[in-house]
Amino acid sequence: MSSNSKKYSIESTDYQVGQDNVTKWGMDIHNTVFMGSLALSLLFIVTLLVLSPAEAKAAIDSVKGAVLSYFDFLFMWGANLFLIFAVVIAFSPLGKIRLGGDGATTDYSTFSWITMLFAAGMGIGLIFWGVAEPTAFYTGWYGTPLNVESHTMEARELALGAATFHWGLHAWAIYGVTALCLAYFVYNKGLPLAMRSVFYPLLGDRVWGKTGDVIDILTVLVTLFGLATSLGLGGTQAASGISHVFGLENSLLLQQSIIVLIMGLAIISVLRGMDGGVKLLSNMNMAIAILFLGLMAVLNFTTVFDSFTTAVVGYVKNAYALSQTSGREDTTFLHGWTVFYWAWWVAYAPFFGMFVARISKGRTVRQFLVYVLIIPTLVTTAWMSTFGGIAIQQMIDNVGLLGAKQALSDVSLSLFYMLEAYPIGDILSVVAVVLIVVFFVTTLDSGSIVIDSMTSGGKLDVPMKQKIIWALISGIIAMVMLWIGGTESIQALQSITIIAAMPFTIILLIGCFSLMKGLLTEMGSSKADANYSEADVK
């Protein structure tokens, strides 16, 4: 049996990667996806210019609130199903399938691969929420998990356990399944790197038409808005840190300047290519993060050891209860935190999935899923338990600003408040600011690569100019949002992304079925090849 039996008879169609592409302004773009994404992005910005930021945010937040409240079951059970699906696939015979075929080899070492997927996935989020989230749960800021009494030892255990729950296996299952879908259909079935490719087994050649265009445009918008949101919020956190450490005014100018710096560094990274850009920065950033984490652990060894143990115990004891929707009395926490997080991971999954798909050729399905699920979960557990545990202990012992406030007053400054309690607090704060900036550079760099691939019809190699343009557009959207209405506009953009996550959850669940169908054909063709070879011998 020929190797072509492993394809979906794509050779029989007239589709060629980029057949709908046009050359404009020296770029190779898929006209419908590129222009549709650009037009809808501009429409959103113009809408915010016409309406006041407060009015726009209020209207969008009301829709977001309805989505999170009425479709909480979809997000919660969707996340549960993604995790179950990932575990079943990983440890089934399908886990032996290699991305790219039996003879495929990896392009990156395991360490570099992990650092890149981690930097793209949620590295920057840990810097922002590593202190803020556990302390918020401990103090009852916007609800406590499972309605425990705040400022108690039970609240401490649940705070660390719930933070691990939000950043652990469920989150990485959403990311991992999306990335696996894309990597498999690109490397094993020869389809373009676009979200539409995942649905070829179900929709056939219709994915190359308007249906596929809609899927890709929605993917571009979710990715673009997610990047702009992260960039805007990251700029404000970095500005808060710089203002706190160096005494500068936390002004719009400072925030805009930081975003310009991030854009400039991201463009340099893009120009240097994948190895000299994203890979180098990811390795460097992970090394700094590990040293930072290790230093904090050494300075607070007893607290960190106890916090890590408490986080693991709190996670294991409460994971089942936290993953349910029925019988919950802590609806404020459920909708404001857990459901919001699941929606955010779903919204970010196409970006993460496409980037990780690019760098995962040559790995088996089992290796891919086990690494994506386990290693980042261990790292996020260590990070949350270290920084969150230290911060909660400062509150218990009345140490520093966190101990004095006994509450979460400014999310963007919570990390710097914790670090200020140390004699070398200013040095540690500078390290934190550097981590924030470099994490955002790698995120923007990888994000521009992903959006560029989607708007070029799924091509892996496109003109460098296109990658630079999308890095600029992402940064400009963030700057415009801050200029129009500050963080209110950025939060409105974030709410739009969350709203889009509702239909995207359904799309990804359908994608799981499509992936299963594809993997089963791979196994079927392997058996047919084996039978054919056996017949030849006879």
N, C-alpha and C positions, 0 to 999 in steps of 0.2 A: 504494500500500500504506500502510495507516495506521501510525502510530508504535507502536500496540499490538502489532505483530508482533515488536517487540524484547523483549517480555516473555515470561515462561514460562507464559503463560496463567494467571497468578496470579489474574486477575480472575474466572476461572471457579471458583475455590475459595471456600469460606466463610471463609477465614482473614482476619482483620483484626488489625493490630498491636495487641496488648494485649487480645485477646478473652478470654484466660485470666486477665486481671489482676483483682485485687480491691483495694478501698480499705481499708487498715488503718492506724490510728494517723496518719491524715492523709497517707499515702503511697500511690502508685499502683504496686503490685508484681505481678510474675508469681508467683503463690502457690507453685507447685511449685518453681521455681528458687530463689526467695528463702528459703523455709523449708527446703528440702533443703540448700542451701549453709550456712545458719546452723546447722542441726542437726549436720551433719558437722564443721563448725568447732568447735562446742562439744564434740563427742565426742572430737575429737583433744586438746583442752585437758584434758578430764576424764581421759583416758587417761594423760596426762603427770602429772596430779596423783596418780593412783592408783599408777602405777609411779614408781620413782626416775628422775630425769633420766638418770643414767648407764646404767641398765638399758634405758630406752627408746631412748636414743641408740645403744647397742650393738646392739640388735635391729634398729633401722631401718637403721643403717649396714651391717649384714650383708646386708640386702636390697639396699641401694643398691650395694654392692660387686659383688653378683651381677649386677645390672642393667647396670652399667658394663662388667663383664668379659665377660658372655655375649652382650650385645647391642651390643658396641662397633661391629660392622659396620653395624648399623642406624643408629646416630647418625652415624658417619663418612660412609657412603654417602648417608645422607639429606641431610647438609649439602652434599655434592658435587652431588647432584641438584638441590637448591634453587638453588645457584649457576648451574648449567648451564641450568636452566629459566628463571631470571630473565634471563640474558643472551640466550637464544634468543627469549624473548617480547619483550624490549626492542627488539631489532633486526630483528624480523620485521614484516610488515605489521600485525600485531595491535597493535604499539606505537603506532599512530596513533590508536587508540580513546581518546576523552576520557572521563574519569570524570564522569558526570552528563549525558553527551550532547554533541553537537556545539556547542550554544550555551551550555554551562555555563561560568561564570567562577569564578575563585579567590576565596576569602574572606580569604586572608592573603598578604602579600608573601612572596617566595621566602626572604628572610632570616629572617623570623619563623617561617615554616614549618619551615625547617631547624633553627633553634634549638629549637623545640618538640619536633621528632622526636628531636633529639640529646639533649635534657635528659631526655626520657621513656625513651629507649633505653638509654643506658649512660654518661651523663655522670658519675654518681656513682662508677661502677665504675673509671673512669680515675683518679679521685682516690685511690681505695683501692689500686689495683694498679699505677699508673703507675711507681712505684719498686719495689714489692715483687716484681712478676712477673719483669721482666728480671734483677734481682739474684738471684732464686731460681733461674732457669735458669742464670745464670752460675756460681753457687756450687754447684749441684747439690742444692739444698734440695728434697727429694722428687723426685729424678730429673733428669737432663739430657736435652734434646732430642736424639734420634738417638744417644744414648750418647756424646756428645763428652766429652772430658776437661774437667773444670771448671777455672775460673781460667786459661783460655788465650784467645788471640785468636780461635780458632775457636769457643770457647764464647761469646765476646762477640758474634760475628756471628750465631750461631744463637739466642742469647738474645733479641737485638733482633728477628731475623727471625721467631722463633716467637711472640713477643708480638704482633707485627703480624699474624701469621697468625690468632691467636686472636680478635683484635679487628677484623679487616678484612673482606674481601669475603664470606667464608663466613657470618660472623655477621650481616652486614647483609642477605645474601640470605635467610636464614631470617626475619628481621624483615620485609623488604620484600615477600616473596611472601605472607606472612600478611596484611599490611596491604592489599596489592593485592586479594587475594581478597575481603576484607570491603568495601573501598571500592567495588569493581566491583558486587557484588551489592546493596549499599545504594543507590548512586546511579544505576546503569544498569538495575537490575531491580526497584527499588522494594521491596526486602525489608528487614526490620528489622535493626538493627545488633546481630546476635547470631551466634555461631559456627555455629549450626545453619543459618543462611541459606546458608552456603557450599556445603552439601550438597544444596540443593534440586534441582539438575539430575540428581543421582544417586538421591536418595531420594523426591523428589516431596513429596506432602502429609504423608508420615510424619515430616518434620522438625518439624511442628507438634505432634506427639504425644510419647510417652514417649522415643522415640529422641532427639529434639531436646532434651528436658529433660535427659537424661543428658549429652549433649554440652555443654550450657550450664552445668550444675552442675560438671562437671569443669573447665571453663574458669574458672568463678568461684573454685573452690578453688585451682587452680594460681596464678591471679592474686593472690588474697588471701594465700596463704602466701608467694608470692614477694615481695610488698610487705612483709609482716611481717618476713620474713627480712632483706631489704635495710634496713629501718628499724632492726631490732635491731642488725645488724652496723655500720650507719652510726652509730648512737648510741654504740656502744662505741668506734669510731674517733674520733669527735668528742670523746668524753670523754677518750680517751687523749691527743689533741692538746692539749686544754685543760689536762689534768693536767701534761703535759710542759712547756707554755709558762708556765703560771701557778703551778705548784707545788701545785695542789689535789689532794686524794686522789681517785684514780680509783675511786669507789665506785658501788654500785648506785644510790644517790640521785642522783648526778651523771648517770649514764646515763639514768635515768628522767626526770630533769628536762629533758634534751635532747630526748627523745622527746616529752614534753609540749609543749615549745616548738615542735617541728616540727609537731605536730598542730594547735596553735593557729594557727600561721602558715598552714598548709594550709587550715584552715577559713576564715580571713580571705580567702585566695586564692579559695576556692570561692564565697564570698559576693560577691566582686567580678566573677565571671563569667569566661568564657574570655579575653576581650580584656584586662580589667583584672587578671586573676589569672595564669593559666598563661603567656599570651603575654608579659605584662610581666616576670614573673620569669624566664622563659626567655631573653628578650633581655638582661636585666640580668646574668644568670648567665653567659651566653656572652661578654658584653663583659668581665666580670671574668676569666673563664678565658683569653680571648685575651690580655689584658694580662698576666696571670700567666705564661702560656706565653712571650709575647714578652720579658718581663723576664728570665726564666731563659735564654732563647736569647741575649740580648744579653750577659748576664754570662758566658756560656760559649760564645761564638760558634763557636770552632774545634772544641770538643768536640761541640757540637750538630750542626754541619754534617757532621762526620765520622760521627756516630751516625746521622743521618738517612740518609745514603748507605749506611752499613753495614746499617741496618734494611731498606731497600728491596732491596739486593743479597741479604741473607740470606733475605728473604721469597721473592724470585723464584727463587733457587737451590734452596730447600728446600721450597717449597709443595707440590710433587707428592709428595715423600717423606713430608711431615708429614700429608698427607691420606689416606694408605694405612693399612691395618691388617695386611696380610700381610707377612711377612718382617721385622717390627719386633722388635728386641731390647730396646728401651726401653719395656717394658710398664708400668713404674711411671709414667713420664712420660705415656705414651699414655692410660692409664685415669685417672690422677690429675689430669691437666690437660686435654688436648685433648677426650677423650670427655666429661669433666665439663662443660667449657665448652659443647660442642654441646648437651648435655642442658639446661644452664641457659638458653641462648638460646632453645631450643624451648619451655621452660617459661614464659619471659617473653614469647614471641612473641604470644600472644593479647592480653595487656595492651597491648603496643606497637602491635600491629596494629589493635586497636579504637580506640585513641586517635588514631593517625595517620590512620585511615580517616575519622574525624570532620572532620579539618582538610585533607583532600586533594582535595576536590571541585574540578573544573575543570582538573585537570592531565591530560596525556595519559599513557598507560601507559608510554611510552618515557621521558618526562621524569621521571615518578615513580620508575621503577626506576633510571635512570642517576643521578639525584640521591641516592637512598637508598643506592646502592652506592658511588658514587665519593667524594662529599664527606665523609661520616662516616669512610670508610676513610682518606682523606688526613689528616683531623684526628686520628684515633686513632694513625696512624703518626707524625705530628709529636709528639703528646703522649708516646707510649711512647719514642720515640727521644730526646726531649729529657730527660725526667725519668729514664728508665731509663739512658740513655747517661751522664748526669751522675753518677748513683749508681754505676754500674760503674766510671767513671773515678776516682771517689773511692776505691773499693776498690783499684784498680790503684796509685794514688798514695799510698795510706795516709793519706787526708785524713778528718778528722772521725770520728764514731762508726762510720759504715759502714766506713771504712778501718781503724779499730782492731779492729772485730769480725770483719771479713772473712767475715761470714755473716749470714743473715737470722734474727734472734733474735725479733723481734716485728713481725708483719705490720702491725698497726695503727699502729705508730710509725715504720715505715720511711721514709715521706715526711718526717716531722718530724726524723728523724735526718739525712737528707740536707740539709734546709734549715738545720739548726743550724750547719753548717760556714760559713755566711755571716755577715758582720757584722750584717746586717739580718735574721738568721734568725728572730727573734721576730716581726717584722712580717710576714714571708712566711708564718710558721706561722699567724698570725691570719687572713690572707687565705685560707689553705687551709681553716681551720675554717669560715669564712663560706661558702666554696664548697660544702663538704660539707653544711652545713645547708640552704642555698638549693636545691641540687640535690635534696635529699630532700624539700623542701617541694613542688617542682614534680612530683616523682615521685609523692608521696602524693596531691596534688591531682588529677593526671591519672588515677591509679589509681582513686581514688574515683569519678570520672566514668565510667570504664570499667565497674567493677563495678556501679554504679548502673544503667547502660544494660542490662547483661546480666540483672540481676534485675528489670527492669521490662518484660521482653519485647522488648527491642531498641529502645525508644523513645529519641529524641534529646533530647526536652524532657520533663523530669520535675520534680516538686517539689524545691526546694532542700534540704529536710530530708533527703531520701534520700542525697544526696551527702555531707552532713555526717556522717550516721550511718556510712557506710562508711569515711570517713576516721577516725572515732573507733574503729570496730571493728578496723581494720588496726593502728592505734597501740596499742590495748589488748592485742591478741594479742601484739605485740612486747614490751610491758611485762610481761605475765603470763609469757611465756617466759623473760625475763631474771630475773624474780622467782623462778620455780620452780627454774630450774637454770642461770642465767647463760648464757654462750655455748654450753654444751652443749645446752640446749634449743633455742636459735636454730639451731644446726647440725643438730639433729634435724628441725626444721621445713624446713630447706634440703634435707635428704636426702629428705624426703617429696616435695618439689617435684621433685627430680631423678627419683625413681621414677615419678612421674606423667608425666614427659616421655617415657618410653618409648612408651606407647600414643598420646601426643599427636603423636609423630613420624609414626606411621602415619596418624593423622587428617589431619595437614598434607600428607602426601604424596598422600593421596586428594583433599584440597582442591585440589592443583595440577591434577589431572585434571579436577576439576569446573570449575575456573576456565577451563581450556583449552576445555572444552565450551561454557561460557558465552560466551567471547570469539569462538569460531567462529560461534555463532549470531548474534552482533552483526555480524560480517563478512558472513555470509550474508544477513541482513536488509538490510544496506546495499546489497549488490549487487542484491537484489530491488527495493529502492526505486529504484535507478538504472535498472534495466530498465523499471520501471513508468513512470518519468518519460519515458524515451526513447520508450516506446510511445505516451504521451500526445502527444508532439511529432509523431510520425508520424501 
